[in-house]
Amino acid sequence: MFEKLRIKEHMEVADSTGQHVGTVDEVVDERIKLTRSDSSDGAHHYIPFEQVEKIDDNRIYLKQGTPIPVGVGAV
């Protein structure tokens, strides 16, 4: 399990294969809020903490099979 306090603004979020998904805007409750600039629809999207596999350096890796919100990582 990771420590949510390690999640900081501007960290990269990647899927289980290392593919860029988004960038952390902030932590809201038990979710990671992604920046709008990484979204093709210009909206904020959220990833629940339970979908995080690990944090390595300045990158957050999601668990395999995590559903990626529509419009995220498509810019």
C-alpha positions as a Markdown table, in Angstrom:
| # | Residue | x | y | z |
|---|---|---|---|---|
| 1 | Met | 0.0 | 0.0 | 0.0 |
| 2 | Phe | 1.2 | 3.5 | -0.8 |
| 3 | Glu | 1.1 | 6.6 | 1.4 |
| 4 | Lys | -1.4 | 9.1 | 0.0 |
| 5 | Leu | 0.7 | 11.9 | 1.5 |
| 6 | Arg | 3.3 | 11.1 | -1.1 |
| 7 | Ile | 1.0 | 12.2 | -3.9 |
| 8 | Lys | 1.8 | 15.8 | -4.9 |
| 9 | Glu | 0.6 | 18.3 | -7.5 |
| 10 | His | 2.1 | 17.9 | -10.9 |
| 11 | Met | 3.0 | 14.2 | -10.5 |
| 12 | Glu | 2.5 | 12.1 | -13.6 |
| 13 | Val | -0.2 | 9.4 | -13.5 |
| 14 | Ala | 0.5 | 6.3 | -15.7 |
| 15 | Asp | -1.4 | 3.1 | -16.4 |
| 16 | Ser | 0.0 | -0.3 | -15.5 |
| 17 | Thr | 2.1 | -0.3 | -18.7 |
| 18 | Gly | 3.7 | 3.1 | -18.0 |
| 19 | Gln | 1.5 | 4.9 | -20.6 |
| 20 | His | 0.8 | 8.6 | -19.6 |
| 21 | Val | -2.8 | 9.0 | -18.3 |
| 22 | Gly | -2.7 | 12.4 | -16.7 |
| 23 | Thr | -1.1 | 14.8 | -14.2 |
| 24 | Val | -2.2 | 15.3 | -10.6 |
| 25 | Asp | -4.0 | 18.6 | -10.0 |
| 26 | Glu | -4.7 | 17.9 | -6.4 |
| 27 | Val | -5.9 | 15.2 | -3.9 |
| 28 | Val | -9.6 | 15.5 | -3.1 |
| 29 | Asp | -10.9 | 13.2 | -0.3 |
| 30 | Glu | -9.9 | 9.7 | -1.4 |
| 31 | Arg | -9.4 | 10.5 | -5.1 |
| 32 | Ile | -6.7 | 12.0 | -7.3 |
| 33 | Lys | -8.0 | 14.9 | -9.4 |
| 34 | Leu | -6.3 | 15.1 | -12.8 |
| 35 | Thr | -5.5 | 18.4 | -14.6 |
| 36 | Arg | -7.9 | 19.6 | -17.3 |
| 37 | Ser | -4.9 | 20.2 | -19.6 |
| 38 | Asp | -4.5 | 16.4 | -20.0 |
| 39 | Ser | -8.2 | 15.9 | -20.9 |
| 40 | Ser | -9.6 | 16.2 | -24.4 |
| 41 | Asp | -12.9 | 17.3 | -23.1 |
| 42 | Gly | -11.4 | 20.1 | -20.9 |
| 43 | Ala | -12.9 | 18.6 | -17.7 |
| 44 | His | -11.3 | 17.4 | -14.5 |
| 45 | His | -11.4 | 13.6 | -14.0 |
| 46 | Tyr | -10.8 | 11.6 | -10.8 |
| 47 | Ile | -9.0 | 8.4 | -10.0 |
| 48 | Pro | -9.9 | 6.6 | -6.7 |
| 49 | Phe | -6.9 | 5.8 | -4.4 |
| 50 | Glu | -7.8 | 2.1 | -4.5 |
| 51 | Gln | -6.8 | 2.1 | -8.2 |
| 52 | Val | -3.2 | 3.1 | -7.4 |
| 53 | Glu | -0.7 | 0.2 | -7.6 |
| 54 | Lys | 2.5 | 2.1 | -6.6 |
| 55 | Ile | 4.3 | 5.3 | -6.5 |
| 56 | Asp | 7.8 | 5.3 | -8.0 |
| 57 | Asp | 9.9 | 8.5 | -8.0 |
| 58 | Asn | 7.5 | 11.2 | -9.4 |
| 59 | Arg | 5.1 | 8.8 | -11.1 |
| 60 | Ile | 1.9 | 7.1 | -9.9 |
| 61 | Tyr | 1.2 | 3.7 | -11.5 |
| 62 | Leu | -2.4 | 2.5 | -11.7 |
| 63 | Lys | -3.5 | -1.1 | -11.2 |
| 64 | Gln | -3.9 | -3.3 | -14.3 |
| 65 | Gly | -7.4 | -3.1 | -15.6 |
| 66 | Thr | -8.1 | 0.4 | -14.1 |
| 67 | Pro | -10.8 | 2.0 | -16.2 |
| 68 | Ile | -9.5 | 5.3 | -17.6 |
| 69 | Pro | -12.1 | 8.0 | -17.8 |
| 70 | Val | -13.2 | 9.0 | -21.3 |
| 71 | Gly | -11.2 | 11.9 | -22.6 |
| 72 | Val | -8.2 | 11.4 | -20.3 |
| 73 | Gly | -4.8 | 11.0 | -21.8 |
| 74 | Ala | -6.2 | 11.7 | -25.3 |
| 75 | Val | -4.7 | 15.2 | -25.8 |
